[in-house]
Amino acid sequence: MSDRTHKLILLDMLDAIDGIESFVAGMSRQDYFADAKTQADVEYYLEIVGEAANLFPESFYLRYDHIKWHRPTRSATGLFMLILP
């Protein structure tokens, strides 16, 4: 996979994260759980982030070994619940 492809995947991930931030801006945890549409939107974008992250081969991580990569074992949705205020 080329560096250009990696950059495009990272841009897709950043776009999805921006979308998540816009959906939950100003929401409390209680607001979020009361809004099924927002939950569905956030879960959709988390799937995009997760699927994009899975596109990177091991060689990508090894090439940039100066970065401390975090490879969570939980689902992206579960991780989001940990950071929601």
N, C-alpha and C positions, 0 to 999 in steps of 0.2 A: 504494500500500500504506500502511495507516495505521500510526501509531506503536505502537498496541496490537499489531498483527500483527508488527511488528519485534521488540517485546519478547517475544512468544511464541516467535518463531523463535530469538532469543537464549537464552531459557530452555531450549529444546530442545537447543541447542548445549551449554549448560552442563551439562545433565543427561547428555548423551553423554560429555562430558569427565570428569565425575564417575565415570561407569561405567568409562571407560578407566583412570582412576587407581585405582579399586578392583580392577580385574582385574590390574594389574601391580604393585600395592603389595608391596614386599619382594622382587620378582623381579630377578634379574640379567639381563643380555642373554642369557647362555647359557641360563638357565631359560626365558626367553621363547621362544627359538628351539626349545627342546625340547618345548614345550607347544602343540600344534596347536590345541587348543580355545581357549586364551587368545588365540592369534593370530587365530583366526576371530572371536572376540568383539570384539577391539580393531578389526579391520578393519571390522566391521559398524558400530561406533560412529563410526569415522572417516568412513565413507560418509555417516552421518547429518550429521555436522559439515560435510562438504564440500557435500552437497546443500543444506543449510540456508543455507550461505554464498552459494551460487549464487542464492538467492531474492531477495537484496537487489539492487535496481536501482542503476544508476550514480548516480541522483539521491540515493540514501541516502548514499553516500560523499561526494558533493559537499556535501550539507547539513551534514555533520559534518566539514568540511575541516580543522578544528583537530586532528583525530586523524591521526597518521601511519599510514595503512593499509598493511599488508603484503599483497601479493597474490602468494603463492608460485607459481612455475611448476612445481614438483614436485608429485607426488601427495601427498595427506595421509598415506598410508601411508609414503611415502619420508621425509617430514618426521618422522614419529614415530620411525623407525629412527635418526634423527640425535640424538634426545634420550634414547633409552633408555640407561641406565647400562651 
